[in-house]
Amino acid sequence: MAHAVQLPPSETPSAEPPIQLLDPAGNLSTDERLPLDPAAVDLPALYRDMTLARRLDTEAIALQRQGELGLWPSLRGQEAAQVGAAYALGGRDMVFPTYREHGVAWCRGLDPVSLLGLFRGTTLGGWDPYAHHFNLYTLVIGAQTLHAVGYAMGLYRDGSTGSGDPDRDTAVLAFLGDGALSEGETNEAFVWAAAQNLPVVFFCQNNQWAISAPYSVQSRIPVARRASGFGFPGIRVDGNDVLACLAATRQALHQARTGGGPTLIEAVTYRVNAHTTADDASRYRTAEETEDWTARDPLERLRAHLESAGALTDEYVTDLEQRERDLAERLRAGCRGLADPDASSPFEHTYARMPADLRRQLREHLEFVSTGPQDGERT
Ligand SMILES: Cc1ncc(C[n+]2csc(CCOP(=O)(O)OP(=O)(O)O)c2C)c(N)n1
């Protein structure tokens, strides 16, 4: 059998350049496709939240290395995509994340300790999705796109989209990775969102890799261009440029809320760390590629801009460093203080009335747990 032709890993051929409003040196520019007045954006706040999202990530990795977490999927390199998108949200808009959206969770006001429970094994959820309009993390690739479409359908049927009342109209923001585009569920979600003209924005962080599979082995066209096949707009932005991500998401959410239907945003970025703390990225990608992308650091370019504009005072930097230390301490103490779950909790909350077979399994499980650790097992 003939071997499939493999394209070079990193960039897909004939991809149009992503729209950029802030270049790697920190210079601002304009683009008529994405109008944005930077003077009306709180740039130091964006920098603050990107910095704190990175610190959250760094501390979680350290906690995993100390054996406090089983696993951690790092967001490093994707702070601009996540914080930019999050800043475009309205309070009522509902977010459907994957498992890497720690920066969005942070901006949504979630207690960062609650992000750790899933990866410490103390919970199968971790927070009330309605408290911050931020759904639970989804580890099944692509599944959240259908959840998002279902929620968007509910909004549509409740008359909470395209009503003309800005205090009522609501949209959904669904996050996905480039790998999720190869899932049937994602494609079903796109078909359904288009056919029903639903108020949903699909925000794809194209971080180039689905674990060890580069985007180029999954598709012959760029992510954003796929949208036209489903019948809605796609837009390609520099995912390391927080302003381009903010402007694109703001525009797409506005369109969704006002009855204009779905959009697919491709934020071109890079996962600087390994897929998770359990993965060795050196097995499938080169150090040069990672170094090249690391040089396009999303925090550095905003910092460079703020410094050149004289907007980063010593006081601001000192205060931010203190906030970072406080956050780190809160994560360390909070993680170690997470309560062990009740032994029956994995069996609960799936069915309103537990089926007999599951009840039997629960009984067996509780019996097993009550016997305590077996010889040689860790306590
Ligand atoms: C349905 C399903 N298939 C396979 C997996 C195993 N898996 C976990 S992460 C991953 C890659 C996902 O890549 P991408 O969507 O690009 O997101 P990223 O992790 O890069 O942010 C895969 C295949 C899974 N979790 N769910």
The ligand as an ORCA input file, in Angstrom:
! r2SCAN-3c Opt
* xyz 1 1
  C     -12.595     11.506     21.804
  C     -11.162     11.507     22.247
  N     -10.236     10.934     21.461
  C      -8.930     10.942     21.839
  C      -8.554     11.522     23.025
  C      -7.078     11.525     23.439
  N      -6.557     12.897     23.322
  C      -6.402     13.669     24.411
  S      -5.799     15.184     24.015
  C      -5.733     14.799     22.379
  C      -5.235     15.815     21.371
  C      -6.078     17.037     21.318
  O      -5.475     17.999     20.533
  P      -6.125     19.384     20.266
  O      -7.579     19.247     20.007
  O      -5.321     20.073     19.217
  O      -6.012     20.157     21.664
  P      -4.723     20.578     22.504
  O      -4.541     19.509     23.548
  O      -3.576     20.694     21.574
  O      -5.051     21.882     23.148
  C      -6.178     13.504     22.153
  C      -6.221     12.855     20.837
  C      -9.572     12.093     23.838
  N      -9.280     12.695     24.996
  N     -10.856     12.110     23.412
*
